[in-house]
Amino acid sequence: MSINLTTKWIGNTKQQGIIEGHNLDTIIAIPKELGGNGMGAEPKGMLVSSAAACYSMTLIAMLEGRKLEVERLEMDSKAENFDANGFKLVHYPHVILSQDATEVQIESVKRTFLAADKACAVGNMLKKADAEITIEGKITVASN
């Protein structure tokens, strides 16, 4: 697999750029605290969003593979302590199962939270770079 991107930046640090690729069109900017205008995605945010996208896609694919009836997946992610020794990232996936979910299915989702973390390629690359990734999942059964 190969990924090709084009980055264009016009002007100085107070301006913006754009990254374009297959199914990607993102405005980028230097954060205000670093002297930019802060009016676009910044590298650390994009890194965290890549990890979140990878984990959520891996999780939903694994849940589907286990034939679990997921009505919805929502997830927040929080990253902090960026330094030369890596950073900490916590994903908070919230899986909403269909109203007829059984206790066995709920337990399967709990196991899948961790299995998806182990299978996420982007997360595994970040862990090799000393990122600490934690999963704090929540499961809800839909009501009538």
N, CA, C and O atoms as a GROMACS GRO file, in nm:
protein
  576
    1MET      N    1   0.084  -0.118   0.000
    1MET     CA    2   0.000   0.000   0.000
    1MET      C    3   0.088   0.124   0.000
    1MET      O    4   0.190   0.130   0.069
    2SER      N    5   0.048   0.218  -0.077
    2SER     CA    6   0.122   0.343  -0.089
    2SER      C    7   0.026   0.459  -0.067
    2SER      O    8  -0.089   0.454  -0.112
    3ILE      N    9   0.071   0.561   0.002
    3ILE     CA   10  -0.010   0.680   0.026
    3ILE      C   11   0.063   0.798  -0.036
    3ILE      O   12   0.180   0.822  -0.005
    4ASN      N   13  -0.005   0.870  -0.122
    4ASN     CA   14   0.053   0.987  -0.186
    4ASN      C   15  -0.027   1.110  -0.146
    4ASN      O   16  -0.149   1.112  -0.160
    5LEU      N   17   0.041   1.211  -0.097
    5LEU     CA   18  -0.021   1.336  -0.057
    5LEU      C   19   0.049   1.452  -0.125
    5LEU      O   20   0.167   1.443  -0.160
    6THR      N   21  -0.023   1.561  -0.144
    6THR     CA   22   0.035   1.685  -0.193
    6THR      C   23   0.009   1.792  -0.088
    6THR      O   24  -0.105   1.810  -0.044
    7THR      N   25   0.114   1.863  -0.048
    7THR     CA   26   0.100   1.971   0.048
    7THR      C   27   0.134   2.102  -0.021
    7THR      O   28   0.236   2.114  -0.089
    8LYS      N   29   0.047   2.201  -0.003
    8LYS     CA   30   0.068   2.334  -0.060
    8LYS      C   31   0.060   2.436   0.052
    8LYS      O   32  -0.033   2.433   0.132
    9TRP      N   33   0.156   2.526   0.056
    9TRP     CA   34   0.157   2.635   0.154
    9TRP      C   35   0.192   2.763   0.080
    9TRP      O   36   0.292   2.770   0.010
   10ILE      N   37   0.109   2.863   0.097
   10ILE     CA   38   0.135   2.991   0.032
   10ILE      C   39   0.146   3.096   0.142
   10ILE      O   40   0.059   3.106   0.228
   11GLY      N   41   0.252   3.173   0.138
   11GLY     CA   42   0.269   3.280   0.236
   11GLY      C   43   0.358   3.239   0.352
   11GLY      O   44   0.438   3.145   0.342
   12ASN      N   45   0.342   3.311   0.462
   12ASN     CA   46   0.430   3.291   0.578
   12ASN      C   47   0.361   3.206   0.685
   12ASN      O   48   0.260   3.140   0.658
   13THR      N   49   0.417   3.208   0.805
   13THR     CA   50   0.364   3.125   0.914
   13THR      C   51   0.225   3.165   0.958
   13THR      O   52   0.156   3.086   1.023
   14LYS      N   53   0.182   3.285   0.926
   14LYS     CA   54   0.048   3.331   0.963
   14LYS      C   55  -0.059   3.286   0.863
   14LYS      O   56  -0.177   3.314   0.882
   15GLN      N   57  -0.018   3.219   0.759
   15GLN     CA   58  -0.110   3.174   0.655
   15GLN      C   59  -0.150   3.028   0.681
   15GLN      O   60  -0.128   2.974   0.790
   16GLN      N   61  -0.207   2.967   0.579
   16GLN     CA   62  -0.251   2.828   0.588
   16GLN      C   63  -0.198   2.748   0.472
   16GLN      O   64  -0.150   2.802   0.372
   17GLY      N   65  -0.207   2.619   0.488
   17GLY     CA   66  -0.172   2.528   0.380
   17GLY      C   67  -0.286   2.430   0.360
   17GLY      O   68  -0.389   2.437   0.428
   18ILE      N   69  -0.265   2.340   0.267
   18ILE     CA   70  -0.364   2.236   0.243
   18ILE      C   71  -0.290   2.106   0.212
   18ILE      O   72  -0.189   2.106   0.143
   19ILE      N   73  -0.342   1.998   0.264
   19ILE     CA   74  -0.292   1.865   0.231
   19ILE      C   75  -0.403   1.795   0.154
   19ILE      O   76  -0.517   1.787   0.200
   20GLU      N   77  -0.368   1.745   0.036
   20GLU     CA   78  -0.465   1.676  -0.048
   20GLU      C   79  -0.415   1.537  -0.082
   20GLU      O   80  -0.295   1.516  -0.102
   21GLY      N   81  -0.507   1.446  -0.087
   21GLY     CA   82  -0.476   1.309  -0.125
   21GLY      C   83  -0.605   1.236  -0.155
   21GLY      O   84  -0.712   1.297  -0.158
   22HIS      N   85  -0.596   1.108  -0.176
   22HIS     CA   86  -0.715   1.027  -0.203
   22HIS      C   87  -0.807   1.034  -0.081
   22HIS      O   88  -0.768   0.992   0.029
   23ASN      N   89  -0.927   1.086  -0.099
   23ASN     CA   90  -1.026   1.102   0.009
   23ASN      C   91  -0.977   1.189   0.124
   23ASN      O   92  -1.020   1.172   0.237
   24LEU      N   93  -0.889   1.282   0.095
   24LEU     CA   94  -0.838   1.372   0.199
   24LEU      C   95  -0.822   1.512   0.140
   24LEU      O   96  -0.765   1.529   0.032
   25ASP      N   97  -0.872   1.609   0.210
   25ASP     CA   98  -0.861   1.749   0.170
   25ASP      C   99  -0.867   1.830   0.299
   25ASP      O  100  -0.976   1.864   0.345
   26THR      N  101  -0.752   1.860   0.356
   26THR     CA  102  -0.747   1.918   0.490
   26THR      C  103  -0.666   2.047   0.492
   26THR      O  104  -0.553   2.052   0.444
   27ILE      N  105  -0.726   2.150   0.550
   27ILE     CA  106  -0.655   2.276   0.570
   27ILE      C  107  -0.566   2.260   0.693
   27ILE      O  108  -0.609   2.208   0.796
   28ILE      N  109  -0.442   2.304   0.681
   28ILE     CA  110  -0.346   2.296   0.792
   28ILE      C  111  -0.299   2.436   0.827
   28ILE      O  112  -0.297   2.527   0.744
   29ALA      N  113  -0.260   2.452   0.952
   29ALA     CA  114  -0.208   2.581   0.998
   29ALA      C  115  -0.121   2.560   1.120
   29ALA      O  116  -0.136   2.463   1.194
   30ILE      N  117  -0.030   2.651   1.140
   30ILE     CA  118   0.053   2.650   1.260
   30ILE      C  119  -0.033   2.700   1.376
   30ILE      O  120  -0.103   2.800   1.362
   31PRO      N  121  -0.029   2.632   1.491
   31PRO     CA  122  -0.109   2.675   1.606
   31PRO      C  123  -0.073   2.818   1.649
   31PRO      O  124   0.041   2.861   1.634
   32LYS      N  125  -0.170   2.889   1.704
   32LYS     CA  126  -0.148   3.026   1.751
   32LYS      C  127  -0.034   3.033   1.852
   32LYS      O  128   0.048   3.125   1.849
   33GLU      N  129  -0.029   2.934   1.943
   33GLU     CA  130   0.074   2.938   2.047
   33GLU      C  131   0.216   2.920   1.992
   33GLU      O  132   0.314   2.943   2.062
   34LEU      N  133   0.225   2.880   1.864
   34LEU     CA  134   0.355   2.867   1.799
   34LEU      C  135   0.376   2.975   1.694
   34LEU      O  136   0.468   2.967   1.613
   35GLY      N  137   0.290   3.077   1.694
   35GLY     CA  138   0.307   3.190   1.604
   35GLY      C  139   0.226   3.186   1.477
   35GLY      O  140   0.239   3.276   1.393
   36GLY      N  141   0.143   3.085   1.460
   36GLY     CA  142   0.060   3.077   1.341
   36GLY      C  143  -0.078   3.136   1.364
   36GLY      O  144  -0.102   3.202   1.466
   37ASN      N  145  -0.168   3.112   1.270
   37ASN     CA  146  -0.304   3.166   1.284
   37ASN      C  147  -0.400   3.066   1.348
   37ASN      O  148  -0.511   3.104   1.386
   38GLY      N  149  -0.360   2.941   1.362
   38GLY     CA  150  -0.444   2.841   1.427
   38GLY      C  151  -0.572   2.808   1.354
   38GLY      O  152  -0.664   2.752   1.413
   39MET      N  153  -0.581   2.842   1.226
   39MET     CA  154  -0.705   2.825   1.150
   39MET      C  155  -0.705   2.698   1.063
   39MET      O  156  -0.758   2.699   0.952
   40GLY      N  157  -0.647   2.592   1.114
   40GLY     CA  158  -0.646   2.466   1.040
   40GLY      C  159  -0.593   2.356   1.130
   40GLY      O  160  -0.554   2.380   1.244
   41ALA      N  161  -0.592   2.236   1.077
   41ALA     CA  162  -0.542   2.122   1.152
   41ALA      C  163  -0.393   2.138   1.176
   41ALA      O  164  -0.320   2.193   1.093
   42GLU      N  165  -0.348   2.090   1.291
   42GLU     CA  166  -0.205   2.095   1.322
   42GLU      C  167  -0.154   1.952   1.335
   42GLU      O  168  -0.233   1.860   1.356
   43PRO      N  169  -0.024   1.930   1.322
   43PRO     CA  170   0.030   1.795   1.314
   43PRO      C  171  -0.008   1.701   1.428
   43PRO      O  172  -0.042   1.585   1.403
   44LYS      N  173  -0.002   1.746   1.551
   44LYS     CA  174  -0.034   1.656   1.662
   44LYS      C  175  -0.181   1.617   1.659
   44LYS      O  176  -0.215   1.502   1.687
   45GLY      N  177  -0.267   1.710   1.625
   45GLY     CA  178  -0.409   1.678   1.613
   45GLY      C  179  -0.435   1.578   1.502
   45GLY      O  180  -0.519   1.489   1.515
   46MET      N  181  -0.361   1.592   1.392
   46MET     CA  182  -0.376   1.498   1.281
   46MET      C  183  -0.324   1.360   1.320
   46MET      O  184  -0.380   1.258   1.279
   47LEU      N  185  -0.218   1.356   1.399
   47LEU     CA  186  -0.164   1.229   1.446
   47LEU      C  187  -0.266   1.158   1.534
   47LEU      O  188  -0.291   1.038   1.517
   48VAL      N  189  -0.326   1.232   1.627
   48VAL     CA  190  -0.427   1.174   1.716
   48VAL      C  191  -0.549   1.131   1.635
   48VAL      O  192  -0.607   1.026   1.663
   49SER      N  193  -0.589   1.211   1.536
   49SER     CA  194  -0.706   1.173   1.455
   49SER      C  195  -0.677   1.047   1.373
   49SER      O  196  -0.768   0.967   1.351
   50SER      N  197  -0.554   1.028   1.329
   50SER     CA  198  -0.518   0.905   1.258
   50SER      C  199  -0.531   0.784   1.350
   50SER      O  200  -0.583   0.680   1.310
   51ALA      N  201  -0.483   0.800   1.473
   51ALA     CA  202  -0.495   0.690   1.570
   51ALA      C  203  -0.641   0.662   1.602
   51ALA      O  204  -0.680   0.546   1.613
   52ALA      N  205  -0.720   0.766   1.618
   52ALA     CA  206  -0.863   0.749   1.649
   52ALA      C  207  -0.936   0.683   1.532
   52ALA      O  208  -1.019   0.594   1.553
   53ALA      N  209  -0.906   0.726   1.411
   53ALA     CA  210  -0.970   0.666   1.294
   53ALA      C  211  -0.934   0.519   1.283
   53ALA      O  212  -1.021   0.435   1.258
   54CYS      N  213  -0.808   0.487   1.301
   54CYS     CA  214  -0.762   0.348   1.291
   54CYS      C  215  -0.830   0.262   1.397
   54CYS      O  216  -0.883   0.155   1.366
   55TYR      N  217  -0.829   0.309   1.521
   55TYR     CA  218  -0.888   0.229   1.629
   55TYR      C  219  -1.038   0.210   1.606
   55TYR      O  220  -1.089   0.098   1.618
   56SER      N  221  -1.110   0.317   1.572
   56SER     CA  222  -1.256   0.305   1.556
   56SER      C  223  -1.292   0.215   1.438
   56SER      O  224  -1.387   0.137   1.446
   57MET      N  225  -1.217   0.224   1.328
   57MET     CA  226  -1.244   0.138   1.213
   57MET      C  227  -1.212  -0.008   1.244
   57MET      O  228  -1.285  -0.098   1.204
   58THR      N  229  -1.102  -0.030   1.315
   58THR     CA  230  -1.065  -0.165   1.355
   58THR      C  231  -1.170  -0.222   1.449
   58THR      O  232  -1.212  -0.337   1.433
   59LEU      N  233  -1.213  -0.143   1.546
   59LEU     CA  234  -1.314  -0.188   1.642
   59LEU      C  235  -1.444  -0.223   1.572
   59LEU      O  236  -1.499  -0.331   1.596
   60ILE      N  237  -1.495  -0.137   1.486
   60ILE     CA  238  -1.624  -0.164   1.422
   60ILE      C  239  -1.614  -0.286   1.330
   60ILE      O  240  -1.709  -0.363   1.321
   61ALA      N  241  -1.501  -0.304   1.263
   61ALA     CA  242  -1.483  -0.422   1.177
   61ALA      C  243  -1.480  -0.549   1.261
   61ALA      O  244  -1.538  -0.651   1.222
   62MET      N  245  -1.413  -0.545   1.376
   62MET     CA  246  -1.407  -0.663   1.462
   62MET      C  247  -1.543  -0.694   1.524
   62MET      O  248  -1.580  -0.810   1.536
   63LEU      N  249  -1.616  -0.591   1.563
   63LEU     CA  250  -1.750  -0.613   1.618
   63LEU      C  251  -1.842  -0.675   1.514
   63LEU      O  252  -1.920  -0.765   1.544
   64GLU      N  253  -1.832  -0.627   1.391
   64GLU     CA  254  -1.911  -0.684   1.281
   64GLU      C  255  -1.870  -0.829   1.256
   64GLU      O  256  -1.955  -0.915   1.232
   65GLY      N  257  -1.739  -0.854   1.260
   65GLY     CA  258  -1.690  -0.990   1.240
   65GLY      C  259  -1.739  -1.087   1.347
   65GLY      O  260  -1.751  -1.206   1.321
   66ARG      N  261  -1.766  -1.036   1.465
   66ARG     CA  262  -1.819  -1.119   1.574
   66ARG      C  263  -1.972  -1.122   1.573
   66ARG      O  264  -2.035  -1.173   1.666
   67LYS      N  265  -2.030  -1.068   1.468
   67LYS     CA  266  -2.175  -1.067   1.446
   67LYS      C  267  -2.251  -0.999   1.560
   67LYS      O  268  -2.359  -1.042   1.599
   68LEU      N  269  -2.192  -0.892   1.613
   68LEU     CA  270  -2.258  -0.815   1.718
   68LEU      C  271  -2.338  -0.702   1.653
   68LEU      O  272  -2.287  -0.633   1.565
   69GLU      N  273  -2.460  -0.685   1.696
   69GLU     CA  274  -2.548  -0.584   1.636
   69GLU      C  275  -2.525  -0.448   1.702
   69GLU      O  276  -2.587  -0.414   1.803
   70VAL      N  277  -2.436  -0.373   1.641
   70VAL     CA  278  -2.402  -0.241   1.691
   70VAL      C  279  -2.492  -0.138   1.622
   70VAL      O  280  -2.496  -0.130   1.500
   71GLU      N  281  -2.563  -0.061   1.703
   71GLU     CA  282  -2.644   0.047   1.646
   71GLU      C  283  -2.558   0.168   1.615
   71GLU      O  284  -2.579   0.239   1.517
   72ARG      N  285  -2.459   0.191   1.702
   72ARG     CA  286  -2.376   0.311   1.683
   72ARG      C  287  -2.247   0.297   1.764
   72ARG      O  288  -2.243   0.231   1.868
   73LEU      N  289  -2.144   0.360   1.714
   73LEU     CA  290  -2.018   0.373   1.785
   73LEU      C  291  -1.985   0.522   1.790
   73LEU      O  292  -1.983   0.589   1.688
   74GLU      N  293  -1.960   0.570   1.909
   74GLU     CA  294  -1.914   0.708   1.928
   74GLU      C  295  -1.784   0.699   2.005
   74GLU      O  296  -1.766   0.609   2.088
   75MET      N  297  -1.692   0.791   1.979
   75MET     CA  298  -1.566   0.783   2.051
   75MET      C  299  -1.502   0.920   2.066
   75MET      O  300  -1.493   0.997   1.970
   76ASP      N  301  -1.460   0.948   2.186
   76ASP     CA  302  -1.376   1.064   2.213
   76ASP      C  303  -1.234   1.012   2.232
   76ASP      O  304  -1.215   0.898   2.273
   77SER      N  305  -1.137   1.095   2.203
   77SER     CA  306  -0.997   1.061   2.227
   77SER      C  307  -0.930   1.182   2.288
   77SER      O  308  -0.962   1.296   2.254
   78LYS      N  309  -0.837   1.158   2.378
   78LYS     CA  310  -0.766   1.267   2.444
   78LYS      C  311  -0.617   1.233   2.447
   78LYS      O  312  -0.578   1.125   2.492
   79ALA      N  313  -0.536   1.326   2.399
   79ALA     CA  314  -0.390   1.307   2.403
   79ALA      C  315  -0.329   1.420   2.483
   79ALA      O  316  -0.374   1.534   2.477
   80GLU      N  317  -0.225   1.386   2.558
   80GLU     CA  318  -0.157   1.488   2.638
   80GLU      C  319  -0.014   1.445   2.665
   80GLU      O  320   0.027   1.334   2.632
   81ASN      N  321   0.060   1.535   2.725
   81ASN     CA  322   0.200   1.511   2.763
   81ASN      C  323   0.289   1.478   2.644
   81ASN      O  324   0.368   1.383   2.649
   82PHE      N  325   0.276   1.555   2.536
   82PHE     CA  326   0.362   1.537   2.420
   82PHE      C  327   0.503   1.583   2.456
   82PHE      O  328   0.523   1.699   2.491
   83ASP      N  329   0.600   1.493   2.448
   83ASP     CA  330   0.739   1.531   2.468
   83ASP      C  331   0.828   1.432   2.395
   83ASP      O  332   0.779   1.347   2.322
   84ALA      N  333   0.957   1.443   2.416
   84ALA     CA  334   1.052   1.357   2.346
   84ALA      C  335   1.035   1.210   2.384
   84ALA      O  336   1.084   1.122   2.312
   85ASN      N  337   0.967   1.183   2.494
   85ASN     CA  338   0.947   1.045   2.540
   85ASN      C  339   0.812   0.988   2.496
   85ASN      O  340   0.769   0.886   2.549
   86GLY      N  341   0.747   1.052   2.401
   86GLY     CA  342   0.617   1.003   2.355
   86GLY      C  343   0.504   1.088   2.408
   86GLY      O  344   0.522   1.206   2.438
   87PHE      N  345   0.387   1.028   2.419
   87PHE     CA  346   0.270   1.099   2.473
   87PHE      C  347   0.169   0.996   2.522
   87PHE      O  348   0.184   0.876   2.497
   88LYS      N  349   0.068   1.045   2.591
   88LYS     CA  350  -0.039   0.958   2.640
   88LYS      C  351  -0.165   0.984   2.558
   88LYS      O  352  -0.202   1.098   2.534
   89LEU      N  353  -0.228   0.876   2.518
   89LEU     CA  354  -0.351   0.884   2.439
   89LEU      C  355  -0.454   0.791   2.500
   89LEU      O  356  -0.426   0.673   2.524
   90VAL      N  357  -0.572   0.843   2.525
   90VAL     CA  358  -0.682   0.761   2.576
   90VAL      C  359  -0.797   0.769   2.476
   90VAL      O  360  -0.841   0.878   2.439
   91HIS      N  361  -0.844   0.652   2.433
   91HIS     CA  362  -0.965   0.643   2.351
   91HIS      C  363  -1.080   0.605   2.443
   91HIS      O  364  -1.066   0.518   2.530
   92TYR      N  365  -1.193   0.671   2.424
   92TYR     CA  366  -1.314   0.643   2.502
   92TYR      C  367  -1.426   0.595   2.408
   92TYR      O  368  -1.519   0.670   2.380
   93PRO      N  369  -1.416   0.471   2.359
   93PRO     CA  370  -1.521   0.423   2.270
   93PRO      C  371  -1.650   0.395   2.347
   93PRO      O  372  -1.647   0.343   2.458
   94HIS      N  373  -1.762   0.430   2.287
   94HIS     CA  374  -1.893   0.403   2.344
   94HIS      C  375  -1.972   0.326   2.239
   94HIS      O  376  -2.009   0.380   2.135
   95VAL      N  377  -1.996   0.200   2.267
   95VAL     CA  378  -2.069   0.113   2.176
   95VAL      C  379  -2.214   0.104   2.223
   95VAL      O  380  -2.240   0.070   2.338
   96ILE      N  381  -2.306   0.133   2.133
   96ILE     CA  382  -2.448   0.119   2.162
   96ILE      C  383  -2.497  -0.005   2.087
   96ILE      O  384  -2.499  -0.008   1.964
   97LEU      N  385  -2.536  -0.107   2.165
   97LEU     CA  386  -2.584  -0.232   2.108
   97LEU      C  387  -2.736  -0.227   2.090
   97LEU      O  388  -2.804  -0.146   2.152
   98SER      N  389  -2.787  -0.316   2.005
   98SER     CA  390  -2.932  -0.324   1.985
   98SER      C  391  -2.999  -0.365   2.116
   98SER      O  392  -2.936  -0.423   2.204
   99GLN      N  393  -3.127  -0.335   2.127
   99GLN     CA  394  -3.199  -0.356   2.252
   99GLN      C  395  -3.208  -0.502   2.294
   99GLN      O  396  -3.234  -0.531   2.411
  100ASP      N  397  -3.186  -0.595   2.202
  100ASP     CA  398  -3.193  -0.737   2.238
  100ASP      C  399  -3.055  -0.798   2.266
  100ASP      O  400  -3.039  -0.920   2.261
  101ALA      N  401  -2.956  -0.715   2.295
  101ALA     CA  402  -2.821  -0.764   2.324
  101ALA      C  403  -2.821  -0.851   2.451
  101ALA      O  404  -2.891  -0.821   2.548
  102THR      N  405  -2.743  -0.957   2.447
  102THR     CA  406  -2.732  -1.047   2.562
  102THR      C  407  -2.608  -1.015   2.644
  102THR      O  408  -2.522  -0.939   2.600
  103GLU      N  409  -2.600  -1.072   2.762
  103GLU     CA  410  -2.482  -1.054   2.847
  103GLU      C  411  -2.357  -1.110   2.779
  103GLU      O  412  -2.248  -1.055   2.793
  104VAL      N  413  -2.372  -1.219   2.706
  104VAL     CA  414  -2.261  -1.279   2.632
  104VAL      C  415  -2.209  -1.180   2.528
  104VAL      O  416  -2.088  -1.165   2.511
  105GLN      N  417  -2.299  -1.112   2.458
  105GLN     CA  418  -2.259  -1.013   2.358
  105GLN      C  419  -2.190  -0.893   2.422
  105GLN      O  420  -2.094  -0.839   2.368
  106ILE      N  421  -2.239  -0.850   2.537
  106ILE     CA  422  -2.177  -0.738   2.608
  106ILE      C  423  -2.034  -0.774   2.648
  106ILE      O  424  -1.943  -0.693   2.634
  107GLU      N  425  -2.014  -0.895   2.698
  107GLU     CA  426  -1.879  -0.941   2.734
  107GLU      C  427  -1.790  -0.949   2.611
  107GLU      O  428  -1.670  -0.920   2.619
  108SER      N  429  -1.847  -0.989   2.499
  108SER     CA  430  -1.770  -0.995   2.374
  108SER      C  431  -1.722  -0.856   2.332
  108SER      O  432  -1.610  -0.841   2.285
  109VAL      N  433  -1.807  -0.756   2.349
  109VAL     CA  434  -1.767  -0.618   2.317
  109VAL      C  435  -1.651  -0.576   2.406
  109VAL      O  436  -1.556  -0.514   2.359
  110LYS      N  437  -1.658  -0.609   2.535
  110LYS     CA  438  -1.550  -0.572   2.628
  110LYS      C  439  -1.417  -0.630   2.581
  110LYS      O  440  -1.315  -0.562   2.583
  111ARG      N  441  -1.418  -0.756   2.540
  111ARG     CA  442  -1.295  -0.819   2.492
  111ARG      C  443  -1.248  -0.754   2.361
  111ARG      O  444  -1.128  -0.742   2.336
  112THR      N  445  -1.344  -0.714   2.279
  112THR     CA  446  -1.311  -0.655   2.150
  112THR      C  447  -1.245  -0.518   2.165
  112THR      O  448  -1.164  -0.480   2.081
  113PHE      N  449  -1.280  -0.443   2.270
  113PHE     CA  450  -1.212  -0.315   2.295
  113PHE      C  451  -1.060  -0.336   2.297
  113PHE      O  452  -0.987  -0.261   2.232
  114LEU      N  453  -1.015  -0.437   2.370
  114LEU     CA  454  -0.871  -0.462   2.383
  114LEU      C  455  -0.812  -0.525   2.258
  114LEU      O  456  -0.700  -0.494   2.218
  115ALA      N  457  -0.889  -0.616   2.195
  115ALA     CA  458  -0.840  -0.680   2.073
  115ALA      C  459  -0.819  -0.577   1.962
  115ALA      O  460  -0.722  -0.586   1.887
  116ALA      N  461  -0.908  -0.480   1.952
  116ALA     CA  462  -0.895  -0.376   1.849
  116ALA      C  463  -0.772  -0.290   1.875
  116ALA      O  464  -0.704  -0.248   1.781
  117ASP      N  465  -0.743  -0.265   2.002
  117ASP     CA  466  -0.623  -0.188   2.036
  117ASP      C  467  -0.498  -0.262   1.990
  117ASP      O  468  -0.406  -0.201   1.935
  118LYS      N  469  -0.494  -0.392   2.012
  118LYS     CA  470  -0.378  -0.472   1.971
  118LYS      C  471  -0.366  -0.482   1.820
  118LYS      O  472  -0.256  -0.499   1.768
  119ALA      N  473  -0.479  -0.472   1.748
  119ALA     CA  474  -0.478  -0.490   1.602
  119ALA      C  475  -0.464  -0.360   1.524
  119ALA      O  476  -0.439  -0.364   1.404
  120CYS      N  477  -0.479  -0.246   1.589
  120CYS     CA  478  -0.474  -0.117   1.519
  120CYS      C  479  -0.331  -0.086   1.474
  120CYS      O  480  -0.242  -0.067   1.557
  121ALA      N  481  -0.310  -0.080   1.344
  121ALA     CA  482  -0.175  -0.060   1.289
  121ALA      C  483  -0.116   0.075   1.328
  121ALA      O  484   0.002   0.083   1.364
  122VAL      N  485  -0.195   0.182   1.323
  122VAL     CA  486  -0.144   0.314   1.358
  122VAL      C  487  -0.108   0.319   1.506
  122VAL      O  488  -0.003   0.371   1.544
  123GLY      N  489  -0.196   0.266   1.590
  123GLY     CA  490  -0.167   0.261   1.734
  123GLY      C  491  -0.040   0.183   1.763
  123GLY      O  492   0.039   0.223   1.848
  124ASN      N  493  -0.020   0.073   1.692
  124ASN     CA  494   0.101  -0.007   1.713
  124ASN      C  495   0.227   0.069   1.672
  124ASN      O  496   0.331   0.057   1.738
  125MET      N  497   0.218   0.148   1.564
  125MET     CA  498   0.333   0.230   1.525
  125MET      C  499   0.363   0.335   1.632
  125MET      O  500   0.479   0.359   1.666
  126LEU      N  501   0.258   0.396   1.686
  126LEU     CA  502   0.277   0.497   1.790
  126LEU      C  503   0.336   0.436   1.917
  126LEU      O  504   0.419   0.497   1.983
  127LYS      N  505   0.292   0.315   1.951
  127LYS     CA  506   0.346   0.248   2.070
  127LYS      C  507   0.496   0.222   2.054
  127LYS      O  508   0.571   0.231   2.151
  128LYS      N  509   0.539   0.190   1.933
  128LYS     CA  510   0.682   0.170   1.908
  128LYS      C  511   0.760   0.300   1.927
  128LYS      O  512   0.880   0.298   1.953
  129ALA      N  513   0.690   0.414   1.915
  129ALA     CA  514   0.752   0.545   1.936
  129ALA      C  515   0.724   0.595   2.079
  129ALA      O  516   0.729   0.715   2.106
  130ASP      N  517   0.696   0.502   2.168
  130ASP     CA  518   0.676   0.529   2.312
  130ASP      C  519   0.548   0.602   2.347
  130ASP      O  520   0.542   0.668   2.451
  131ALA      N  521   0.447   0.594   2.263
  131ALA     CA  522   0.316   0.647   2.302
  131ALA      C  523   0.250   0.546   2.395
  131ALA      O  524   0.263   0.424   2.376
  132GLU      N  525   0.180   0.596   2.494
  132GLU     CA  526   0.105   0.511   2.586
  132GLU      C  527  -0.043   0.524   2.548
  132GLU      O  528  -0.101   0.632   2.559
  133ILE      N  529  -0.103   0.415   2.502
  133ILE     CA  530  -0.242   0.418   2.458
  133ILE      C  531  -0.327   0.335   2.552
  133ILE      O  532  -0.294   0.221   2.584
  134THR      N  533  -0.436   0.395   2.598
  134THR     CA  534  -0.527   0.330   2.691
  134THR      C  535  -0.668   0.334   2.631
  134THR      O  536  -0.706   0.430   2.564
  135ILE      N  537  -0.743   0.228   2.657
  135ILE     CA  538  -0.882   0.220   2.610
  135ILE      C  539  -0.973   0.218   2.731
  135ILE      O  540  -0.957   0.134   2.821
  136GLU      N  541  -1.069   0.309   2.734
  136GLU     CA  542  -1.169   0.313   2.841
  136GLU      C  543  -1.306   0.308   2.775
  136GLU      O  544  -1.369   0.410   2.749
  137GLY      N  545  -1.351   0.184   2.749
  137GLY     CA  546  -1.474   0.164   2.675
  137GLY      C  547  -1.599   0.166   2.761
  137GLY      O  548  -1.596   0.142   2.881
  138LYS      N  549  -1.708   0.195   2.695
  138LYS     CA  550  -1.840   0.198   2.758
  138LYS      C  551  -1.938   0.128   2.664
  138LYS      O  552  -1.928   0.141   2.542
  139ILE      N  553  -2.030   0.053   2.722
  139ILE     CA  554  -2.130  -0.019   2.644
  139ILE      C  555  -2.268   0.019   2.695
  139ILE      O  556  -2.293   0.021   2.815
  140THR      N  557  -2.357   0.050   2.602
  140THR     CA  558  -2.496   0.080   2.635
  140THR      C  559  -2.584  -0.008   2.548
  140THR      O  560  -2.556  -0.030   2.430
  141VAL      N  561  -2.692  -0.059   2.608
  141VAL     CA  562  -2.791  -0.133   2.532
  141VAL      C  563  -2.904  -0.035   2.500
  141VAL      O  564  -2.958   0.030   2.590
  142ALA      N  565  -2.939  -0.026   2.373
  142ALA     CA  566  -3.042   0.068   2.329
  142ALA      C  567  -3.176   0.035   2.395
  142ALA      O  568  -3.207  -0.081   2.420
  143SER      N  569  -3.252   0.137   2.422
  143SER     CA  570  -3.385   0.116   2.479
  143SER      C  571  -3.490   0.130   2.370
  143SER      O  572  -3.460   0.174   2.259
  144ASN      N  573  -3.611   0.091   2.401
  144ASN     CA  574  -3.720   0.097   2.303
  144ASN      C  575  -3.730   0.234   2.249
  144ASN      O  576  -3.815   0.261   2.165
   0.00000   0.00000   0.00000
